């Protein structure tokens, strides 16, 4: 029986402890039901406002860049592929013609020298033939070449 009394005493103590816990929980419940909670969102508002300002700056910069792209796009000119190919073909042809012209111009002194030599030899032959055909002209020429005062 002593054991039964001990168990009963333990159960009584446990029940009292449980009642005390329930009473404290009811007090806490009453306190929490009457407690007013006010949400403080000032920190969140500050962070959101700073983020909003950052986003506005980013959008403004993007708008400026987009306006710049639009300006340059409107200012640019689109050409068809055939026009670009024609331009390059004409450029190559012009460069070839200029190269050939420069080559020909560089050969002018050689041609002039050859023409001068040929003209000189033709002139000398012409005068020699003239002198042979007309001996009076040859004598007059020799007389002219040697002045009288220097004999």
C-alpha positions as CSV (number, residue, x, y, z in Angstrom):
1,X,0.0,0.0,0.0
2,X,2.9,2.2,0.5
3,X,3.6,2.0,-3.1
4,X,0.1,2.9,-4.0
5,X,0.2,5.9,-1.7
6,X,3.5,7.0,-3.3
7,X,2.0,6.7,-6.8
8,X,-1.1,8.6,-5.8
9,X,1.0,11.3,-4.3
10,X,3.1,11.6,-7.5
11,X,0.0,11.7,-9.5
12,X,-1.5,14.4,-7.3
13,X,1.7,16.4,-7.7
14,X,1.7,15.9,-11.4
15,X,-1.9,17.0,-11.6
16,X,-1.2,20.2,-9.6
17,X,1.8,20.9,-11.8
18,X,-0.4,20.4,-14.9
19,X,-3.1,22.7,-13.4
20,X,-0.4,25.4,-12.7
21,X,0.8,25.1,-16.3
22,X,-2.7,25.4,-17.6
23,X,-3.4,28.4,-15.4
24,X,-0.2,30.1,-16.7
25,X,-1.1,29.3,-20.3
26,X,-4.6,30.9,-19.7
27,X,-2.9,34.0,-18.3
28,X,-0.6,34.2,-21.2
29,X,-3.5,33.7,-23.6
30,X,-5.4,36.5,-22.0
31,X,-2.3,38.7,-22.1
32,X,-1.6,38.0,-25.7
33,X,-5.3,38.5,-26.7
34,X,-5.2,42.0,-25.2
35,X,-1.6,42.8,-26.4
36,X,-1.6,45.2,-29.3
37,X,1.1,44.6,-31.9
38,X,2.0,47.5,-34.2
39,X,4.0,46.6,-37.3
40,X,7.0,48.8,-37.9
41,X,7.7,48.9,-41.6
42,X,10.0,52.0,-41.7
43,X,13.1,49.9,-42.4
44,X,11.3,48.1,-45.2
45,X,10.0,51.4,-46.6
46,X,13.5,52.8,-46.6
47,X,14.9,49.8,-48.4
48,X,12.1,49.8,-50.9
49,X,12.4,53.6,-51.5
50,X,16.2,53.2,-52.1
51,X,15.6,50.3,-54.5
52,X,12.9,52.4,-56.3
53,X,15.3,55.3,-56.7
54,X,18.0,52.9,-58.0
55,X,15.5,51.5,-60.5
56,X,14.5,55.0,-61.7
57,X,18.1,55.9,-62.3
58,X,18.7,52.6,-64.2
59,X,15.5,53.2,-66.3
60,X,16.6,56.8,-67.1
61,X,20.1,55.6,-68.2
62,X,18.5,53.0,-70.4
63,X,16.2,55.5,-71.9
64,X,19.1,57.8,-72.7
65,X,21.0,54.9,-74.3
66,X,17.9,53.9,-76.3
67,X,17.4,57.5,-77.4
68,X,21.0,57.6,-78.6
69,X,20.6,54.3,-80.5
70,X,17.4,55.5,-82.1
71,X,19.1,58.8,-83.1
72,X,22.0,57.0,-84.7
73,X,19.7,54.5,-86.3
74,X,17.6,57.2,-87.9
75,X,20.7,59.0,-89.0
76,X,22.2,55.8,-90.6
77,X,21.6,54.7,-94.1
78,X,20.9,51.1,-95.1
79,X,22.2,50.0,-98.5
80,X,21.2,46.9,-100.4
81,X,23.9,44.2,-100.9
82,X,24.1,44.7,-104.6
83,X,24.9,48.4,-104.1
84,X,27.7,47.5,-101.7
85,X,29.1,44.9,-104.1
86,X,28.9,47.3,-107.0
87,X,30.7,49.9,-105.0
88,X,33.5,47.5,-104.2
89,X,33.7,46.3,-107.8
90,X,33.9,49.9,-109.1
91,X,36.6,50.7,-106.5
92,X,38.7,47.7,-107.6
93,X,38.3,48.8,-111.3
94,X,39.3,52.3,-110.5
95,X,42.3,51.2,-108.5
96,X,43.4,48.9,-111.4
97,X,43.0,51.8,-113.9
98,X,44.9,54.2,-111.7
99,X,47.7,51.6,-111.3
100,X,47.9,51.1,-115.0
101,X,47.9,54.9,-115.6
102,X,50.8,55.3,-113.0
103,X,52.7,52.5,-114.7
104,X,52.3,54.3,-118.1
105,X,53.3,57.6,-116.6
106,X,56.4,56.1,-115.1
107,X,57.4,54.9,-118.5
108,X,57.1,58.3,-120.1
109,X,60.8,59.4,-119.5
110,X,62.0,56.2,-121.2
111,X,59.6,56.7,-124.2
112,X,60.7,60.4,-124.4
113,X,64.4,59.4,-124.4
114,X,63.7,56.8,-127.1
115,X,61.7,59.2,-129.2
116,X,64.4,61.9,-128.7
117,X,67.1,59.5,-129.8
118,X,65.1,58.4,-132.8
119,X,64.2,62.0,-133.7
120,X,67.9,63.1,-133.4
121,X,69.1,60.3,-135.6
122,X,66.3,61.0,-138.1
123,X,67.3,64.7,-138.1
124,X,71.0,63.9,-138.5
125,X,70.2,61.5,-141.4
126,X,67.9,64.1,-143.0
127,X,70.6,66.8,-142.8
128,X,73.3,64.5,-144.1
129,X,71.1,63.5,-147.0
130,X,70.3,67.1,-147.6
131,X,73.9,68.1,-147.6
132,X,74.8,65.2,-150.0
133,X,72.0,66.2,-152.4
134,X,72.8,69.9,-152.4
135,X,76.6,70.5,-152.2
136,X,76.1,74.3,-152.3
137,X,74.2,74.1,-149.0
138,X,77.1,72.0,-147.5
139,X,79.7,74.6,-148.6
140,X,77.6,77.5,-147.2
141,X,77.2,75.5,-144.0
142,X,80.9,74.9,-143.6
143,X,81.6,78.6,-144.3
144,X,79.1,79.6,-141.7
145,X,80.6,77.2,-139.2
146,X,84.1,78.6,-139.5
147,X,84.0,82.4,-139.1
148,X,86.4,84.4,-141.3
149,X,88.0,86.2,-138.4
150,X,89.3,83.1,-136.7
151,X,91.3,81.4,-139.5
